[in-house]
């Protein structure tokens, strides 16, 4: 559903933003850029774990689909069709 997609997007962006800020601050204090990258990658992995699977919290508002309409039993088989005639050039 659309509300679930919006929630997943907000959670994803929030975790990425928070991990980027924490990673930048920690990397700045320790003067190690590698720690910044590790923290951002851990935030990315956490956000993927929370947003990619179809958790029930994202499926609270299912979409209403139209009912199936029967097309009938008189469908034409490919052999019953008339062959197309091409215009002569």
LUMKE-15643 format. One record per atom (N, C-alpha, C): residue in one letter; residue number from 1; x, y, z. Coordinates in steps of 0.1 Angstrom, whole numbers. Each point is the difference from the previous one (the first is absolute). Layout:
LUMKE-15643
+---+-----+-------+-------+-------+
! r !   k !    c1 !    c2 !    c3 !
+---+-----+-------+-------+-------+
! a ! NUM !     X !     Y !     Z !
...
+---+-----+-------+-------+-------+
END
This chain:
LUMKE-15643
+---+-----+-------+-------+-------+
! r !   k !    c1 !    c2 !    c3 !
+---+-----+-------+-------+-------+
! x !   1 !     8 !   -12 !     0 !
! x !   1 !    -8 !    12 !     0 !
! x !   1 !     9 !    13 !     0 !
! x !   2 !    -6 !    11 !    -3 !
! x !   2 !     7 !    12 !    -2 !
! x !   2 !     5 !     6 !    13 !
! x !   3 !    -8 !    -2 !    11 !
! x !   3 !     4 !     5 !    13 !
! x !   3 !    12 !    -8 !     5 !
! x !   4 !     0 !   -13 !    -2 !
! x !   4 !    11 !    -8 !     4 !
! x !   4 !    13 !     3 !    -7 !
! x !   5 !    -2 !     3 !   -13 !
! x !   5 !    12 !     4 !    -8 !
! x !   5 !     6 !    13 !     5 !
! x !   6 !    -9 !    10 !     4 !
! x !   6 !     4 !    12 !     5 !
! x !   6 !     7 !    -2 !    14 !
! x !   7 !    -5 !    -8 !     8 !
! x !   7 !     6 !    -3 !    13 !
! x !   7 !    14 !    -6 !    -2 !
! x !   8 !     1 !   -10 !    -9 !
! x !   8 !    13 !    -7 !    -2 !
! x !   8 !    10 !    10 !    -6 !
! x !   9 !    -4 !     9 !    -8 !
! x !   9 !     9 !    11 !    -5 !
! x !   9 !     5 !     9 !    11 !
! x !  10 !    -9 !     4 !     8 !
! x !  10 !     3 !     9 !    12 !
! x !  10 !    10 !    -7 !     9 !
! x !  11 !    -3 !   -13 !     3 !
! x !  11 !     9 !    -7 !     9 !
! x !  11 !    14 !    -2 !    -6 !
! x !  12 !     0 !    -3 !   -13 !
! x !  12 !    13 !    -2 !    -7 !
! x !  12 !     8 !    13 !     0 !
! x !  13 !    -6 !    11 !    -4 !
! x !  13 !     7 !    13 !     0 !
! x !  13 !     4 !     4 !    14 !
! x !  14 !    -8 !    -2 !    10 !
! x !  14 !     3 !     4 !    14 !
! x !  14 !    12 !    -8 !     5 !
! x !  15 !     1 !   -13 !    -2 !
! x !  15 !    11 !    -8 !     4 !
! x !  15 !    13 !     4 !    -7 !
! x !  16 !    -1 !     2 !   -13 !
! x !  16 !    12 !     4 !    -8 !
! x !  16 !     5 !    14 !     5 !
! x !  17 !    -9 !     9 !     3 !
! x !  17 !     4 !    13 !     4 !
! x !  17 !     6 !     0 !    14 !
! x !  18 !    -6 !    -7 !     9 !
! x !  18 !     5 !    -1 !    14 !
! x !  18 !    14 !    -8 !     0 !
! x !  19 !     1 !   -10 !    -8 !
! x !  19 !    13 !    -7 !     0 !
! x !  19 !    11 !     8 !    -7 !
! x !  20 !    -4 !     8 !   -10 !
! x !  20 !    10 !     9 !    -6 !
! x !  20 !     5 !    11 !    10 !
! x !  21 !    -9 !     5 !     8 !
! x !  21 !     4 !    10 !     9 !
! x !  21 !     9 !    -6 !    11 !
! x !  22 !    -5 !   -11 !     6 !
! x !  22 !     8 !    -7 !    10 !
! x !  22 !    14 !    -4 !    -6 !
! x !  23 !     0 !    -6 !   -12 !
! x !  23 !    12 !    -4 !    -6 !
! x !  23 !    10 !    12 !    -2 !
! x !  24 !    -6 !    11 !    -5 !
! x !  24 !     9 !    12 !    -2 !
! x !  24 !     6 !     5 !    13 !
! x !  25 !    -9 !     1 !    10 !
! x !  25 !     5 !     5 !    13 !
! x !  25 !    11 !    -9 !     6 !
! x !  26 !    -3 !   -13 !     0 !
! x !  26 !     9 !   -10 !     6 !
! x !  26 !    13 !     0 !    -9 !
! x !  27 !    -1 !     0 !   -13 !
! x !  27 !    12 !     0 !    -8 !
! x !  27 !     8 !    13 !     1 !
! x !  28 !    -6 !    11 !     3 !
! x !  28 !     7 !    13 !     2 !
! x !  28 !     7 !     0 !    13 !
! x !  29 !    -6 !    -6 !    10 !
! x !  29 !     6 !     0 !    14 !
! x !  29 !    12 !   -10 !     0 !
! x !  30 !    -2 !   -11 !    -6 !
! x !  30 !    11 !   -10 !    -1 !
! x !  30 !    10 !     2 !   -11 !
! x !  31 !    -3 !     9 !    -9 !
! x !  31 !     8 !     4 !   -12 !
! x !  31 !     3 !   -13 !    -8 !
! x !  32 !   -11 !    -8 !    -2 !
! x !  32 !     1 !   -12 !    -8 !
! x !  32 !   -12 !     0 !    -9 !
! x !  33 !     2 !     2 !   -13 !
! x !  33 !   -11 !     0 !   -10 !
! x !  33 !    -6 !   -14 !    -1 !
! x !  34 !     7 !   -10 !     2 !
! x !  34 !    -4 !   -14 !    -1 !
! x !  34 !   -12 !    -2 !     9 !
! x !  35 !     1 !     5 !    13 !
! x !  35 !   -12 !    -2 !     9 !
! x !  35 !   -12 !     7 !    -5 !
! x !  36 !     1 !    11 !    -7 !
! x !  36 !   -12 !     7 !    -5 !
! x !  36 !    -6 !    -9 !   -11 !
! x !  37 !     8 !    -6 !    -8 !
! x !  37 !    -5 !    -9 !   -11 !
! x !  37 !    -7 !   -12 !     7 !
! x !  38 !     7 !    -6 !    10 !
! x !  38 !    -6 !   -12 !     6 !
! x !  38 !   -14 !     3 !     7 !
! x !  39 !    -1 !    11 !     6 !
! x !  39 !   -12 !     4 !     7 !
! x !  39 !   -11 !     3 !   -10 !
! x !  40 !     3 !     6 !   -11 !
! x !  40 !   -10 !     3 !   -10 !
! x !  40 !    -4 !   -13 !    -7 !
! x !  41 !     9 !    -9 !    -2 !
! x !  41 !    -3 !   -13 !    -6 !
! x !  41 !    -9 !    -8 !    10 !
! x !  42 !     3 !     0 !    13 !
! x !  42 !    -8 !    -7 !    10 !
! x !  42 !   -14 !     6 !     0 !
! x !  43 !    -2 !    13 !    -1 !
! x !  43 !   -13 !     7 !    -1 !
! x !  43 !    -7 !    -4 !   -12 !
! x !  44 !     7 !    -1 !   -12 !
! x !  44 !    -7 !    -5 !   -12 !
! x !  44 !    -5 !   -14 !     1 !
! x !  45 !     9 !    -9 !     6 !
! x !  45 !    -4 !   -14 !     2 !
! x !  45 !   -13 !    -1 !     9 !
! x !  46 !     0 !     8 !    11 !
! x !  46 !   -11 !     0 !     9 !
! x !  46 !   -12 !     5 !    -6 !
! x !  47 !     1 !    11 !    -8 !
! x !  47 !   -12 !     5 !    -7 !
! x !  47 !    -5 !   -10 !   -11 !
! x !  48 !     9 !    -7 !    -6 !
! x !  48 !    -5 !   -10 !   -10 !
! x !  48 !    -7 !   -11 !     7 !
! x !  49 !     5 !    -4 !    12 !
! x !  49 !    -6 !   -11 !     7 !
! x !  49 !   -14 !     4 !     5 !
! x !  50 !    -2 !    13 !     3 !
! x !  50 !   -13 !     5 !     5 !
! x !  50 !   -10 !     3 !   -11 !
! x !  51 !     5 !     3 !   -12 !
! x !  51 !   -10 !     6 !   -10 !
! x !  51 !    -2 !    -9 !   -12 !
! x !  52 !     9 !    -9 !    -3 !
! x !  52 !    -1 !    -8 !   -12 !
! x !  52 !   -10 !   -12 !     2 !
! x !  53 !     0 !    -8 !    11 !
! x !  53 !   -10 !   -11 !     1 !
! x !  53 !   -14 !     6 !     1 !
! x !  54 !   -10 !    -7 !    -4 !
! x !  54 !   -14 !     5 !     2 !
! x !  54 !    -5 !    -2 !    14 !
! x !  55 !     5 !     8 !     9 !
! x !  55 !    -4 !    -1 !    14 !
! x !  55 !   -15 !     3 !     1 !
! x !  56 !    -7 !    -5 !    10 !
! x !  56 !   -15 !     3 !     2 !
! x !  56 !    -3 !    15 !     2 !
! x !  57 !    10 !     7 !     6 !
! x !  57 !    -3 !    15 !     2 !
! x !  57 !    -1 !     7 !   -13 !
! x !  58 !     5 !    -5 !   -11 !
! x !  58 !    -1 !     7 !   -13 !
! x !  58 !   -12 !    -5 !    -8 !
! x !  59 !    -8 !    -9 !     5 !
! x !  59 !   -11 !    -6 !    -7 !
! x !  59 !   -13 !     3 !     8 !
! x !  60 !    -1 !    10 !     7 !
! x !  60 !   -12 !     3 !     8 !
! x !  60 !   -12 !     6 !    -9 !
! x !  61 !     3 !     6 !   -11 !
! x !  61 !   -10 !     6 !    -9 !
! x !  61 !     0 !    -6 !   -13 !
! x !  62 !    -5 !   -12 !    -2 !
! x !  62 !     1 !    -7 !   -13 !
! x !  62 !    -9 !     7 !   -11 !
! x !  63 !     5 !     0 !   -12 !
! x !  63 !    -8 !     6 !   -11 !
! x !  63 !   -12 !    -8 !    -4 !
! x !  64 !   -11 !     6 !    -3 !
! x !  64 !   -12 !    -7 !    -4 !
! x !  64 !     1 !    -2 !   -15 !
! x !  65 !     0 !   -13 !    -4 !
! x !  65 !     1 !    -3 !   -15 !
! x !  65 !   -14 !    -2 !    -5 !
! x !  66 !    -2 !     2 !   -13 !
! x !  66 !   -13 !    -3 !    -6 !
! x !  66 !    -2 !   -15 !     0 !
! x !  67 !   -13 !    -4 !     0 !
! x !  67 !    -2 !   -15 !     0 !
! x !  67 !     3 !    -5 !   -14 !
! x !  68 !     3 !   -13 !    -1 !
! x !  68 !     3 !    -7 !   -12 !
! x !  68 !   -13 !    -1 !    -8 !
! x !  69 !     1 !     3 !   -13 !
! x !  69 !   -11 !    -1 !    -9 !
! x !  69 !     2 !   -12 !    -9 !
! x !  70 !   -10 !    -8 !    -1 !
! x !  70 !     1 !   -12 !    -9 !
! x !  70 !    -1 !     4 !   -14 !
! x !  71 !     9 !    -5 !    -9 !
! x !  71 !     0 !     4 !   -14 !
! x !  71 !    -9 !    -8 !    -8 !
! x !  72 !    -5 !   -11 !     5 !
! x !  72 !    -9 !    -9 !    -8 !
! x !  72 !     7 !   -12 !    -5 !
! x !  73 !    -7 !    -9 !    -6 !
! x !  73 !     6 !   -13 !    -5 !
! x !  73 !     2 !     1 !   -15 !
! x !  74 !    -5 !    10 !    -7 !
! x !  74 !     1 !     1 !   -14 !
! x !  74 !    12 !     7 !    -5 !
! x !  75 !    11 !    -2 !     6 !
! x !  75 !    13 !     6 !    -4 !
! x !  75 !     4 !    -7 !   -13 !
! x !  76 !     6 !     8 !    -9 !
! x !  76 !     5 !    -6 !   -13 !
! x !  76 !    13 !    -6 !     2 !
! x !  77 !     2 !   -12 !    -6 !
! x !  77 !    13 !    -6 !     0 !
! x !  77 !     8 !     5 !   -11 !
! x !  78 !    13 !    -1 !     1 !
! x !  78 !     9 !     6 !   -11 !
! x !  78 !    -4 !    -6 !   -14 !
! x !  79 !    -4 !   -12 !     0 !
! x !  79 !    -3 !    -6 !   -13 !
! x !  79 !   -13 !     5 !    -6 !
! x !  80 !    -9 !     6 !     8 !
! x !  80 !   -13 !     5 !    -4 !
! x !  80 !     1 !    14 !    -6 !
! x !  81 !    11 !     6 !     2 !
! x !  81 !     1 !    14 !    -5 !
! x !  81 !     3 !     0 !   -15 !
! x !  82 !    -4 !    11 !    -7 !
! x !  82 !     2 !     1 !   -14 !
! x !  82 !    14 !     5 !    -2 !
! x !  83 !     7 !    -5 !   -10 !
! x !  83 !    14 !     5 !    -2 !
! x !  83 !    -1 !    14 !    -6 !
! x !  84 !    10 !     8 !     4 !
! x !  84 !     1 !    14 !    -5 !
! x !  84 !     5 !     0 !   -14 !
! x !  85 !    -7 !     8 !    -8 !
! x !  85 !     5 !     2 !   -14 !
! x !  85 !     8 !    13 !    -1 !
! x !  86 !    11 !    -1 !    -6 !
! x !  86 !     9 !    11 !    -2 !
! x !  86 !    -4 !     7 !   -13 !
! x !  87 !     1 !    13 !     1 !
! x !  87 !    -3 !     8 !   -12 !
! x !  87 !    11 !    -2 !   -11 !
! x !  88 !    -4 !    -1 !   -12 !
! x !  88 !    10 !    -2 !   -11 !
! x !  88 !     7 !    13 !    -3 !
! x !  89 !    13 !    -1 !    -2 !
! x !  89 !     7 !    12 !    -3 !
! x !  89 !     2 !     3 !   -15 !
+---+-----+-------+-------+-------+
END
